[in-house]
């Protein structure tokens, strides 16, 4: 048997017709009237459109006072590294009380940092100058110790570490 014996002409039959009946049209017996559909949409959207956005707590992340404190911290730069102390990862926490009291927990790159005595004072002055802040307190902590992994991506990019 050779390969040409397996290949033959296809076997099928052809039927010729003069016309074909059109397919039946789709019917929807219980279709909603356009006015009913519009009223249902209004009911659905009424609660959504009437809802007012929740006012952001000014002392919580995303609130005005909190974000202004963060902006003030981003204006303070480490004298040895051209990156602000917030992106550098030196700020461990910012707590803003409803009465405007702010507590900043921060560290330094090393306990022997040349600005160990002056940096907490500068942070206290800058944060205390933010409108709405009653007073500022800075807690200098050494645990957990700072390491480069605490830096933001922006700081890493600035220092060529990305």
Residue, then its C-alpha position, 0 to 999 in steps of 0.5 A: x500500500x502506498x501513501x497515495x492510496x490513503x488520500x482520496x477525494x472526500x466523500x460527501x453529498x450535496x443537496x440543492x434547495x430552492x429556499x430556506x424558511x427564515x429562523x424564528x424571531x426572538x420573543x420576550x413576553x415579559x419585557x419591561x417597559x422603558x418607563x419601568x426600567x428607568x424608574x428601577x434605575x432611579x431607585x437603584x442610583x438614588x441611595x448612591x447619588x444621595x450619599x455624601x462622602x465620609x469626611x476624613x478625620x484630619x488626625x488620621x492618615x489621609x486627613x489634612x492635619x496628618x498629611x501636613x505633618x508628614x509634609x513638614x517631615x519631608x522638608x527635613x533632610x539628613x545633612x549627610x544624605x541628600x534625602x528627607x528623613x521621612x523617605x529615609x525611613x527615620x520616622x517610625x510613627x506619627x500620632x496626631x491627637x484630636x486636640x492637635x497634639x502630635x507625637x513623632x517616633x523616630x530614629x537616626x541612622x546610627x546612635x553616633x550620628x553627628x545630628x543626634x542632639x539637634x535632629x529631634x529638636x528640629x523635628x519638634x520645631x518643624x512639626x510644632x509650626x504646622x498650622x493646627x498642631x497644639x504641641x509636638x513631642x519627639x521620641x527618639x528610639x533605637x529599637x528596631x535599629x534603622x537599616x537601609x531596607x526602611x527607605x522608600x523607593x524614592x530614596x533608593x532611587x535618589x541614592x542610586x540603590x535601585 
